Amino acid sequence: MRLTIGQPTTDIKIFDTEKQEVSLSGFKGKNVVLLFFPQAFTGVCTEELCSTRDNIGVYEGLDAQVLAISVDSTFTLGKFKEDQQFNFPLLSDFNKEVSRKYGAIFEDWILNMKGVSKRSVFIIDKEGVLRYSEVLESAGDMPDFAKAQEALKSMG
């Protein structure tokens, strides 16, 4: 079941690369940009997250916290974060619960891989309400970050 715009989001609890539990409710009072991506160390995912890293000031200027989520392990994500010097948390949805909750999962993907996050952007406002979503059906496509940033700007 996919969340709809204007709907309050439910809390998530997920681990970061430091093996610390992160919850969405911990960011109440701040806008949140959830970026789901298929797999660490792949070309498009690296390009997407490096672009986000290089433009982090835009998100910070809009009072937004970026959180990137994939089904990779915390260990894989830790190495990916270190190698690329990402300046935002990478979160492991290894059990695929959050990706399913957001309707952002390929149940059957390439090379017979099951349960891989779809490249997606969700913007949640300071009160925990979903204000923008883009779920891509092709892992080779990039999100429309200009639209996502416009959504953040419109939230004030």
N, CA, C and O of each residue as an XYZ file, in Angstrom:
624
protein
N       0.845     -1.184      0.000
C       0.000      0.000      0.000
C       0.883      1.237      0.000
O       1.677      1.439      0.919
N       0.748      2.050     -1.011
C       1.571      3.249     -1.134
C       0.936      4.409     -0.363
O      -0.284      4.571     -0.366
N       1.763      5.201      0.286
C       1.283      6.391      0.979
C       0.828      7.420     -0.043
O       1.326      7.445     -1.168
N      -0.114      8.265      0.347
C      -0.607      9.306     -0.553
C      -0.267     10.683      0.003
O      -0.112     10.868      1.210
N      -0.155     11.639     -0.909
C       0.158     13.021     -0.537
C      -0.906     13.528      0.438
O      -2.101     13.306      0.244
N      -0.455     14.207      1.479
C      -1.358     14.748      2.485
C      -1.614     13.792      3.637
O      -2.244     14.166      4.627
N      -1.133     12.566      3.518
C      -1.328     11.551      4.547
C      -0.191     11.606      5.560
O       0.973     11.730      5.178
N      -0.517     11.515      6.853
C       0.564     11.420      7.843
C       1.342     10.127      7.622
O       0.756      9.084      7.332
N       2.646     10.200      7.758
C       3.476      9.006      7.617
C       3.522      8.274      8.951
O       3.315      8.864     10.011
N       3.790      7.015      8.876
C       3.972      6.249     10.108
C       5.457      6.262     10.440
O       6.307      6.437      9.567
N       5.742      6.076     11.695
C       7.141      6.116     12.116
C       7.890      4.916     11.553
O       7.325      3.837     11.376
N       9.155      5.123     11.280
C      10.028      4.036     10.856
C      11.177      3.952     11.841
O      11.585      4.956     12.426
N      11.687      2.769     12.017
C      12.886      2.552     12.832
C      13.816      1.714     11.985
O      13.468      0.625     11.529
N      15.009      2.250     11.786
C      15.943      1.670     10.831
C      17.365      2.002     11.291
O      17.560      2.983     12.010
N      18.342      1.220     10.897
C      19.702      1.435     11.387
C      20.576      2.175     10.378
O      20.473      1.976      9.167
N      21.442      3.041     10.920
C      22.381      3.787     10.074
C      23.723      3.056     10.019
O      23.865      1.961     10.562
N      24.682      3.661      9.373
C      25.996      3.035      9.183
C      26.805      2.957     10.475
O      27.819      2.261     10.533
N      26.363      3.667     11.506
C      27.031      3.610     12.808
C      26.348      2.589     13.720
O      26.665      2.489     14.905
N      25.396      1.827     13.142
C      24.607      0.809     13.857
C      23.718      1.430     14.921
O      23.377      0.788     15.914
N      23.339      2.705     14.701
C      22.426      3.410     15.589
C      21.031      3.386     14.986
O      20.860      3.568     13.781
N      20.032      3.160     15.838
C      18.654      3.162     15.348
C      18.201      4.595     15.088
O      18.380      5.479     15.925
N      17.619      4.803     13.929
C      17.114      6.112     13.521
C      15.604      5.988     13.344
O      15.125      5.038     12.725
N      14.861      6.942     13.882
C      13.409      6.924     13.688
C      12.989      8.224     13.018
O      13.574      9.281     13.256
N      11.985      8.128     12.193
C      11.467      9.304     11.499
C      10.923     10.323     12.496
O      11.053     11.528     12.282
N      10.323      9.853     13.570
C       9.776     10.761     14.583
C      10.862     11.602     15.241
O      10.571     12.660     15.799
N      12.094     11.152     15.183
C      13.210     11.912     15.737
C      13.509     13.188     14.971
O      14.272     14.034     15.438
N      12.903     13.331     13.783
C      13.127     14.522     12.962
C      11.915     15.456     12.952
O      11.847     16.374     12.135
N      10.967     15.228     13.848
C       9.795     16.101     13.914
C      10.255     17.542     14.127
O      11.145     17.804     14.937
N       9.651     18.463     13.404
C      10.065     19.859     13.456
C      11.063     20.192     12.358
O      11.516     21.332     12.252
N      11.408     19.204     11.539
C      12.338     19.387     10.419
C      11.751     18.667      9.211
O      11.174     17.588      9.345
N      11.897     19.263      8.039
C      11.490     18.580      6.814
C      12.457     17.428      6.563
O      13.641     17.520      6.888
N      11.950     16.346      5.985
C      12.778     15.171      5.718
C      12.654     14.783      4.248
O      11.557     14.731      3.694
N      13.797     14.514      3.632
C      13.849     13.998      2.265
C      14.330     12.562      2.365
O      15.483     12.308      2.712
N      13.433     11.611      2.056
C      13.807     10.201      2.022
C      14.161      9.839      0.590
O      13.336      9.979     -0.313
N      15.374      9.379      0.385
C      15.827      8.928     -0.928
C      16.030      7.416     -0.857
O      16.960      6.942     -0.205
N      15.171      6.671     -1.519
C      15.376      5.230     -1.634
C      16.224      4.996     -2.881
O      16.008      5.638     -3.909
N      17.188      4.077     -2.793
C      18.012      3.758     -3.960
C      18.245      2.251     -3.997
O      18.290      1.605     -2.950
N      18.395      1.682     -5.208
C      18.489      0.221     -5.322
C      19.702     -0.416     -4.653
O      19.539     -1.284     -3.797
N      20.916     -0.005     -5.023
C      22.080     -0.693     -4.470
C      23.307      0.206     -4.437
O      23.590      0.951     -5.375
N      24.020      0.109     -3.329
C      25.277      0.840     -3.166
C      26.280      0.409     -4.230
O      26.248     -0.722     -4.715
N      27.155      1.316     -4.575
C      28.277      1.100     -5.493
C      27.877      0.915     -6.958
O      28.735      0.620     -7.789
N      26.610      1.080     -7.288
C      26.206      0.980     -8.696
C      26.243      2.382     -9.303
O      26.168      3.378     -8.584
N      26.357      2.452    -10.618
C      26.578      3.715    -11.313
C      25.549      4.796    -11.051
O      25.906      5.897    -10.633
N      24.285      4.504    -11.286
C      23.246      5.535    -11.145
C      23.065      5.907     -9.674
O      22.859      7.078     -9.355
N      23.138      4.933     -8.786
C      22.999      5.228     -7.357
C      24.130      6.129     -6.867
O      23.906      7.071     -6.106
N      25.337      5.829     -7.310
C      26.477      6.659     -6.929
C      26.309      8.069     -7.471
O      26.553      9.042     -6.757
N      25.897      8.187     -8.721
C      25.671      9.511     -9.322
C      24.600     10.287     -8.567
O      24.769     11.475     -8.291
N      23.498      9.620     -8.232
C      22.394     10.274     -7.519
C      22.836     10.785     -6.154
O      22.591     11.939     -5.805
N      23.488      9.919     -5.387
C      23.862     10.312     -4.030
C      25.018     11.300     -4.012
O      25.095     12.138     -3.113
N      25.920     11.219     -4.987
C      26.997     12.219     -5.070
C      26.421     13.589     -5.427
O      26.895     14.610     -4.928
N      25.419     13.617     -6.274
C      24.749     14.874     -6.610
C      24.081     15.461     -5.364
O      24.139     16.667     -5.126
N      23.454     14.597     -4.582
C      22.822     15.052     -3.339
C      23.887     15.579     -2.380
O      23.707     16.628     -1.761
N      24.993     14.849     -2.259
C      26.110     15.284     -1.399
C      26.600     16.669     -1.817
O      26.804     17.545     -0.977
N      26.786     16.855     -3.121
C      27.326     18.112     -3.622
C      26.343     19.273     -3.506
O      26.746     20.435     -3.557
N      25.051     18.961     -3.349
C      24.014     19.994     -3.230
C      23.357     20.000     -1.853
O      22.240     20.495     -1.703
N      24.036     19.458     -0.854
C      23.441     19.347      0.478
C      23.059     20.717      1.038
O      22.110     20.824      1.814
N      23.785     21.758      0.655
C      23.467     23.108      1.132
C      22.074     23.561      0.727
O      21.435     24.313      1.461
N      21.596     23.118     -0.422
C      20.235     23.460     -0.869
C      19.231     22.887      0.121
O      18.299     23.575      0.540
N      19.424     21.632      0.492
C      18.491     20.974      1.419
C      18.588     21.573      2.819
O      17.572     21.794      3.479
N      19.792     21.829      3.257
C      19.963     22.443      4.569
C      19.321     23.825      4.606
O      18.720     24.205      5.611
N      19.446     24.581      3.506
C      18.830     25.905      3.413
C      17.306     25.861      3.437
O      16.655     26.864      3.732
N      16.745     24.706      3.128
C      15.292     24.516      3.160
C      14.864     23.761      4.421
O      13.767     23.205      4.485
N      15.748     23.753      5.421
C      15.507     23.107      6.705
C      15.098     21.650      6.525
O      14.149     21.176      7.149
N      15.832     20.944      5.658
C      15.516     19.547      5.376
C      16.692     18.639      5.712
O      17.852     18.965      5.462
N      16.356     17.500      6.281
C      17.327     16.448      6.554
C      17.194     15.388      5.472
O      16.103     14.860      5.256
N      18.276     15.073      4.796
C      18.290     14.020      3.789
C      18.632     12.700      4.481
O      19.569     12.626      5.276
N      17.857     11.659      4.162
C      18.110     10.305      4.628
C      18.038      9.395      3.408
O      17.027      9.389      2.706
N      19.089      8.630      3.145
C      19.110      7.734      1.989
C      18.972      6.296      2.473
O      19.646      5.876      3.413
N      18.084      5.546      1.813
C      17.725      4.201      2.262
C      17.904      3.187      1.137
O      17.494      3.428      0.001
N      18.518      2.055      1.463
C      18.562      0.927      0.533
C      18.472     -0.365      1.345
O      18.512     -0.338      2.575
N      18.350     -1.492      0.649
C      18.279     -2.782      1.334
C      19.674     -3.374      1.586
O      19.798     -4.500      2.067
N      20.700     -2.618      1.262
C      22.062     -3.065      1.554
C      22.269     -3.152      3.067
O      21.548     -2.514      3.834
N      23.246     -3.935      3.486
C      23.562     -4.049      4.912
C      24.192     -2.751      5.425
O      24.671     -1.932      4.641
N      24.185     -2.578      6.731
C      24.825     -1.400      7.326
C      26.322     -1.396      7.010
O      26.925     -0.330      6.883
N      26.918     -2.570      6.884
C      28.352     -2.680      6.606
C      28.668     -2.199      5.184
O      29.617     -1.444      4.970
N      27.864     -2.644      4.225
C      28.043     -2.204      2.836
C      27.823     -0.701      2.739
O      28.604      0.006      2.102
N      26.756     -0.213      3.373
C      26.466      1.226      3.320
C      27.550      2.045      4.009
O      27.852      3.157      3.574
N      28.135      1.515      5.072
C      29.219      2.217      5.751
C      30.422      2.407      4.838
O      31.027      3.479      4.819
N      30.764      1.387      4.093
C      31.888      1.476      3.152
C      31.556      2.435      2.010
O      32.406      3.220      1.590
N      30.328      2.374      1.511
C      29.872      3.266      0.445
C      29.936      4.719      0.924
O      30.422      5.593      0.206
N      29.450      4.966      2.122
C      29.465      6.327      2.681
C      30.897      6.834      2.852
O      31.204      7.982      2.528
N      31.755      5.974      3.357
C      33.163      6.340      3.563
C      33.843      6.642      2.221
O      34.511      7.666      2.076
N      33.671      5.759      1.261
C      34.319      5.927     -0.045
C      33.878      7.203     -0.754
O      34.690      7.882     -1.383
N      32.599      7.523     -0.653
C      32.044      8.675     -1.379
C      31.930      9.931     -0.511
O      31.527     10.987     -0.999
N      32.279      9.821      0.755
C      32.229     10.947      1.696
C      30.850     11.612      1.712
O      30.729     12.833      1.613
N      29.816     10.776      1.838
C      28.459     11.320      1.911
C      28.281     12.075      3.220
O      28.772     11.654      4.267
N      27.574     13.197      3.145
C      27.379     14.085      4.290
C      25.941     14.028      4.811
O      25.412     15.023      5.305
N      25.326     12.874      4.696
C      23.974     12.616      5.195
C      23.909     11.128      5.525
O      24.692     10.340      4.996
N      22.980     10.742      6.397
C      22.912      9.337      6.809
C      22.463      8.396      5.684
O      21.595      8.729      4.877
N      23.081      7.214      5.660
C      22.634      6.104      4.827
C      22.023      5.090      5.787
O      22.634      4.724      6.791
N      20.816      4.641      5.470
C      20.074      3.756      6.359
C      19.813      2.411      5.691
O      19.479      2.346      4.508
N      19.968      1.354      6.457
C      19.798     -0.005      5.938
C      18.392     -0.528      6.201
O      17.973     -0.688      7.347
N      17.677     -0.788      5.116
C      16.354     -1.432      5.178
C      16.533     -2.896      4.777
O      15.823     -3.406      3.910
N      17.472     -3.547      5.408
C      17.853     -4.911      5.062
C      16.651     -5.860      5.061
O      16.577     -6.772      4.237
N      15.717     -5.644      5.981
C      14.532     -6.508      6.070
C      13.400     -6.059      5.150
O      12.343     -6.689      5.109
N      13.618     -4.979      4.418
C      12.712     -4.492      3.367
C      11.364     -3.978      3.885
O      10.433     -3.794      3.102
N      11.257     -3.749      5.169
C       9.991     -3.304      5.752
C       9.644     -1.871      5.359
O       8.493     -1.581      5.032
N      10.614     -0.987      5.387
C      10.355      0.427      5.088
C      10.078      0.603      3.596
O       9.163      1.332      3.216
N      10.859     -0.058      2.757
C      10.635      0.035      1.304
C       9.225     -0.439      0.957
O       8.553      0.172      0.126
N       8.780     -1.512      1.580
C       7.415     -2.005      1.329
C       6.377     -1.021      1.847
O       5.368     -0.769      1.190
N       6.629     -0.466      3.028
C       5.683      0.477      3.631
C       5.464      1.694      2.722
O       4.364      2.241      2.655
N       6.524      2.105      2.029
C       6.445      3.272      1.154
C       6.114      2.901     -0.298
O       6.082      3.774     -1.165
N       5.871      1.636     -0.563
C       5.559      1.210     -1.930
C       6.720      1.441     -2.872
O       6.524      1.712     -4.056
N       7.926      1.335     -2.348
C       9.141      1.637     -3.105
C      10.029      0.404     -3.175
O      11.179      0.427     -2.736
N       9.484     -0.671     -3.731
C      10.267     -1.908     -3.779
C       9.979     -2.687     -5.061
O       8.839     -2.811     -5.507
N      11.053     -3.198     -5.623
C      10.948     -4.150     -6.721
C      10.870     -5.526     -6.056
O      11.865     -5.988     -5.497
N       9.741     -6.174     -6.101
C       9.640     -7.510     -5.512
C      10.468     -8.499     -6.328
O      11.030     -9.448     -5.781
N      10.537     -8.275     -7.626
C      11.295     -9.136     -8.525
C      12.109     -8.225     -9.433
O      11.539     -7.541    -10.282
N      13.413     -8.201     -9.275
C      14.261     -7.260     -9.997
C      15.181     -8.010    -10.946
O      14.936     -9.181    -11.236
N      16.207     -7.379    -11.425
C      17.132     -7.993    -12.375
C      17.915     -9.153    -11.738
O      18.061     -9.220    -10.517
N      18.397    -10.028    -12.555
C      19.235    -11.151    -12.118
C      18.573    -11.973    -11.009
O      19.247    -12.552    -10.158
N      17.245    -12.011    -11.039
C      16.446    -12.776    -10.078
C      16.601    -12.283     -8.634
O      16.383    -13.044     -7.691
N      16.980    -11.003     -8.460
C      17.067    -10.424     -7.114
C      15.659    -10.076     -6.646
O      14.860     -9.523     -7.402
N      15.370    -10.404     -5.406
C      14.051    -10.168     -4.817
C      14.148     -9.070     -3.752
O      15.051     -9.079     -2.916
N      13.203     -8.129     -3.800
C      13.109     -7.132     -2.747
C      14.214     -6.099     -2.745
O      14.982     -6.007     -1.787
N      14.302     -5.318     -3.815
C      15.294     -4.241     -3.917
C      14.540     -2.909     -3.963
O      13.534     -2.799     -4.664
N      15.004     -1.913     -3.238
C      14.335     -0.611     -3.204
C      14.269      0.019     -4.593
O      15.226     -0.047     -5.365
N      13.125      0.631     -4.898
C      12.995      1.417     -6.129
C      13.592      2.791     -5.869
O      13.513      3.306     -4.754
N      14.186      3.381     -6.889
C      14.697      4.736     -6.756
C      13.479      5.655     -6.545
O      12.585      5.728     -7.388
N      13.471      6.340     -5.419
C      12.302      7.123     -5.028
C      12.700      8.315     -4.174
O      13.749      8.323     -3.528
N      11.832      9.324     -4.189
C      11.997     10.495     -3.325
C      10.669     10.733     -2.611
O       9.615     10.787     -3.245
N      10.728     10.873     -1.302
C       9.556     11.228     -0.499
C       9.944     12.432      0.346
O      11.010     12.451      0.961
N       9.076     13.431      0.373
C       9.326     14.610      1.206
C       8.238     14.667      2.266
O       7.041     14.653      1.979
N       8.707     14.733      3.497
C       7.821     14.741      4.657
C       8.005     16.071      5.370
O       9.131     16.502      5.620
N       6.889     16.718      5.697
C       6.988     18.032      6.327
C       7.294     17.926      7.821
O       7.420     16.830      8.367
N       7.408     19.068      8.457
C       7.830     19.147      9.855
C       6.859     18.466     10.812
O       7.217     18.130     11.941
N       5.620     18.264     10.347
C       4.603     17.609     11.173
C       4.469     16.123     10.853
O       3.637     15.436     11.445
N       5.283     15.618      9.917
C       5.240     14.209      9.587
C       4.236     13.837      8.503
O       3.834     12.678      8.393
N       3.833     14.823      7.703
C       2.866     14.594      6.630
C       3.602     14.500      5.296
O       4.495     15.300      5.014
N       3.224     13.522      4.482
C       3.832     13.345      3.171
C       3.384     14.472      2.243
O       2.185     14.679      2.053
N       4.338     15.199      1.665
C       4.033     16.341      0.800
C       4.443     16.129     -0.650
O       3.975     16.850     -1.531
N       5.309     15.155     -0.915
C       5.784     14.916     -2.288
C       6.276     13.479     -2.376
O       6.888     12.957     -1.444
N       5.998     12.851     -3.515
C       6.573     11.525     -3.746
C       6.821     11.317     -5.231
O       6.078     11.807     -6.082
N       7.869     10.590     -5.514
C       8.213     10.183     -6.870
C       8.841      8.802     -6.755
O       9.921      8.646     -6.185
N       8.160      7.808     -7.297
C       8.646      6.430     -7.279
C       8.897      6.028     -8.724
O       7.977      6.012     -9.541
N      10.134      5.708     -9.032
C      10.514      5.394    -10.408
C      10.468      3.888    -10.660
O      10.902      3.089     -9.831
N       9.939      3.526    -11.809
C       9.840      2.109    -12.174
C      11.111      1.602    -12.844
O      11.332      0.393    -12.919
N      11.944      2.511    -13.329
C      13.209      2.122    -13.942
C      14.359      2.569    -13.045
O      14.501      3.753    -12.741
N      15.174      1.611    -12.629
C      16.310      1.931    -11.757
C      17.345      2.786    -12.461
O      18.201      3.377    -11.802
N      17.291      2.869    -13.782
C      18.244      3.675    -14.538
C      17.868      5.138    -14.634
O      18.664      5.957    -15.093
N      16.647      5.479    -14.198
C      16.199      6.875    -14.240
C      16.590      7.598    -12.965
O      16.750      6.994    -11.904
N      16.742      8.932    -13.100
C      17.059      9.774    -11.941
C      15.799     10.524    -11.515
O      14.981     10.887    -12.360
N      15.637     10.758    -10.215
C      14.502     11.555     -9.750
C      14.588     12.990    -10.270
O      15.661     13.465    -10.644
N      13.466     13.654    -10.286
C      13.411     15.058    -10.673
C      13.671     15.895     -9.418
O      12.738     16.301     -8.725
N      14.945     16.144     -9.140
C      15.309     16.866     -7.923
C      14.819     18.308     -7.933
O      14.571     18.875     -6.869
N      14.675     18.912     -9.102
C      14.151     20.285     -9.172
C      12.717     20.319     -8.630
O      12.354     21.228     -7.884
N      11.910     19.329     -9.007
C      10.525     19.272     -8.502
C      10.514     19.023     -7.005
O       9.731     19.632     -6.276
N      11.369     18.141     -6.549
C      11.429     17.845     -5.116
C      11.829     19.092     -4.329
O      11.262     19.369     -3.272
N      12.799     19.839     -4.839
C      13.223     21.064     -4.167
C      12.127     22.124     -4.202
O      11.966     22.882     -3.246
N      11.378     22.179     -5.293
C      10.242     23.119     -5.373
C       9.196     22.767     -4.318
O       8.625     23.655     -3.686
N       8.945     21.474     -4.131
C       8.004     21.044     -3.101
C       8.476     21.495     -1.726
O       7.677     21.966     -0.916
N       9.772     21.352     -1.460
C      10.324     21.810     -0.183
C      10.155     23.324     -0.021
O       9.766     23.804      1.043
N      10.451     24.059     -1.083
C      10.317     25.529     -1.021
C       8.892     25.941     -0.730
O       8.669     26.888      0.024
N       7.923     25.254     -1.308
C       6.510     25.604     -1.125
C       6.023     25.319      0.288
O       4.984     25.836      0.699
N       6.755     24.510      1.031
C       6.353     24.175      2.397
C       6.751     25.266      3.377
O       6.270     25.292      4.509
N       7.621     26.160      2.951
C       8.016     27.297      3.784
C       8.907     27.013      4.912
O       9.277     27.925      5.652
